[in-house]
Amino acid sequence: QVQLVESGGGLVQAGGSLRLSCAASGRAVRSSAMGWFRQAPGKEREFVAAINWGGSTYSGDSVKGRFTISRDNAKNTVYLQMSSLKPEDTAVYYCAAAPPYRTINVYTPAAYDSWGQGTQVTVSS
């Protein structure tokens, strides 16, 4: 399995921006679908964005036009650029990796076999 470490979370005012990073070791991020999910207290884990091993990207309806996923193969890191943040974006954000070279349903948490520990994002109004 791949080890994933998220960073970049924090406290930001509504309308602000943050960039989350997910550093991977043990597997190349270019070989796997990589996803970002979030979970707020009392709510289910929600799909945020994903990039498959072919480079296609996907975004959840609630973040389309505001969040962008990307990856840096040289740094073996996946990023989530978040802009126009809203209080409802407050959650723990998790990075996930799927088995290599597998076509998956990127929207489903069960499709991923490795998860990071999460990073807290808090958006104040």
C-alpha positions, 0 to 999 in steps of 0.5 A: 500500500501507499502511504499518504500524508496530507498538509495545508489545512487551517483556518481561513475566512469565507472567500479565501483560499487554501491549497492542500497537499497529499505527499505519497510514498510507496507508489507513484501517484501517476499510476493510480487514481487519487481522490480527495474526500471530506467529512464534517461532524455528523455527516458521511464522507463526501467526494470532493475531487479526483484525478485518474491515472490517465489524468482526467479530473472529476469534481463534486457538484458542491465544489465545481468551479471553486476547487481544482485537483492536480498532481506533480509527478516529480514530487509524487504529490497531489494537490487540491486548490480551494478557492472561494471557500464557504463555511460549509466547506469546513471538514476534515479533508482526506486524500485517497489512492486507488490500486494502480492502473485500475479503472474505478468509480472515483466517487466511491470511497470503497474504491480506494485502498489507501487513505491519509490521516486527514487535515482539518479545514475550517472556514469562518463566516 
